[in-house]
Each structure stands twice: as C-alpha cells, then as structure tokens.
Amino acid sequence: MISEYFNIFLNGYSGYAMYLLHEITNPSWHNYFYWLIGVSLFFFILEVVIPWRKKQDIFRQDFWLDVFYMFFNFFLFSLIIYNAASDVVVHFFNDTIKYVSGGFDLQAVNPLRTLPFWAVLLVGFVVRDFVQWWVHRLLHRVPWLWNYHKVHHSVQEMGFAAHLRYHWMENVVYRTMEYIPLALLGIGLYDFFVIHIFTLAWGHYNHSNISISGKVSGGILGGLIGIIVSQGLLDVSIITDPTAMTTFIIVICALLVGMMIIGPFMKVLFNNPEMHIWHHAHDLPVDNKYGANFGLTLAIWDYLFGTAYIPHDGRDIRLGFPQVEKFPTNFIDQNLYGFGGNKN
C-alpha cells in the first residue's frame, strides 16, 4: 500500500523538467509562469501610476528579494507540490473511507460532480479561504509557527511582491491543512489553477501600494463577471455566440451593477490594502495581541469572528514586529530561521 502511494507521488512529478521547460517556452492562458509575471507587472504599473504612499520608492526596500520569493514560493515550491500531493491525498482518504465504511466510495458519490464548473470553483474557493483563515490565525497564535511566519512580517515597506515573501515551512503547513477538505470535495488540479490565479491577483492587490474605492473594485469584479457570462466561460452563458456589441453591452452593464450594488460592500466582503496594512502593523492593539485582519482573500471571516481592525487610515504606519531590525535580511538566513536557537 505504501509503495502504491509512493508511486502515485512520483508519477505526479514525472517529467517535471520537461514540464518546467514547456511552461517557460510556451506562453498560454493555462500557464502558471506567465500568469505570475502578468499579474505582477499589472500591479507594479499601478504602484507606479497611482501610488498610495507617494514618498515610497518604486523599487522599495527588499523589492528584488520579494520578487525572488514570488517565483520560489508560487512556482517552484507551492504549485509543483499540489499535483503530486493532491493525488496522494485523494487516494489515501478515499481508500481510508472505503476501509472504514466497508466500501463507500466518496469520490464516486461526490455531490460536486453534479454541479456546474462555476459552482465547483465557488465552493472550492470559499472552503479553501476559510481553512486558510484559520491556519493564518494559528501562524500567529502558536509560537513555533509564528517564528516561521515572521519572514512574511519582516516586510517594512509594503508592495505587491511582499505577498509571496514567506518561509517555505508555510507551504507545508498551509498545503497540508487545505489539501484535506479540497481532496474530499474532489477539487482537481485545473480547478485549483483557476482558484489559485484569482487568489494570487487578490493577494497582490492586498499588499500593493495602491488605494482604490469599493466602487472601483466592485466595478472591476462586475466587469470580469460580465466577460465570463457573455463568453460562456465556466459553464455560465445567457447568449449563444454573442456579437462584439452584445458582449460589450453585457460587460458594461455588469460593470455598472458591480459599482452600484457590489461596490458598497466590497471592503467588507474582500480584503484590501487599507485593511491588510493593519495586519502588518508593528504595534498591535491591546485586545488583539496576536494580530488582526487574518483574511487572505475574503474579509468576511474577520468581521464574523471579531478580528477586523481598521482604527484609521494606516497608510504610513510602522510595519513589522518588535526587534524586526535584528531579523535576517537575506533569503538563506530567513529560510533557516525558526530551526534552533536563532529566534528573537
């Protein structure tokens, strides 16, 4: 049995060198590598054109270190693991349930299999974000996990690339905890790809040096929904083979609906730079000594569980944690941090 799982794991990685070469040499809409570059360039341009902290340098402190972290954590570590590990988790849990229940096949009767693609993505996204919210709280609450999470909080000037500056052990913690419910739900690699790209973009937004109103972000979200609906993507379609003018009208109407109806609630539903900056505050509130605003993409969990904290405009607050100035400043030492006696 163990050898079977080991073979499943190895098969998940088979041909990875060719896969990596293919990702770099073949740009496409299903390519992680270029999605990361495209999303990052988009927010970099926004930080240049409409910066929130106008006195902050474009190439802020540790900018290039964070750029390296982006590729290491998003591409080389996090996404590579999902394909192999998810196969193992799916087989292990399904086999365990079959053994305990006397033959019940969870994957065969999974209710998500009967839902349209957009519903599968929505359920997977909400479940994953909820699990990540609780894991994020653990990273702040458990001392040995906090020592790993300090790498992310060592950022002292905020920008989009800070999103993926974190200790490699966080990948182990997050992925281990989120694989279980996602595997049980039957969320596959392509489903994870779509969810991950959306959360990548929103994570970049949360950490970026920009500030936009809820109406603007609501309009952008509405416009994206309009494109999905007009083109029949994600199994959502109201018109067959729409003309360019029909598509334009649908997108504009969806954009306006997003601005007027979704807009007023955007900063309660979704995380944003004005909220997330307080998560990185050097000085924590007395009644929230372990931190606040733990949401990764959705903000509703913090409002529901009483951990939301936005006392005022936090544009210029000090970032980091006590004695952050003594924290390692290079990639190797930061990723060895937490193992042994090098804890502040």
Buried (B, 14 or more C-beta within 10 A) or exposed (E): EEEEBEEBBEEBEEEEEEEBEEBEEEEEEEBBBBBBBEBBEBBBEBBEEEBBBEEBEEEBBBBEBBBBBBBBBBBEBBBBBBBBBBBBBBBBBBBEBBEEEEEEEBBEEBEBEEBEBBBBBBBBBBBBBBBBBEBBBBBBEBEEBBBBBBBBBBBBBBBBBBBBBBBBBBBEBBBEBBBEBBBBBBBBEEBBBBBBBBBBBBBBBBBBBBBBBBBBBBBBBBBBBBBBBBBBEBEBBEEEEBEEEEBEBBBEBBBBBBBEEBBEEBBBBBBBBBBBBBBBBEEBEEEBEBBBBBBBBBBBBBBEEEBBBBEEEBBEBEBBBEEBEEBBEEBEEBBEBBEEEEEE
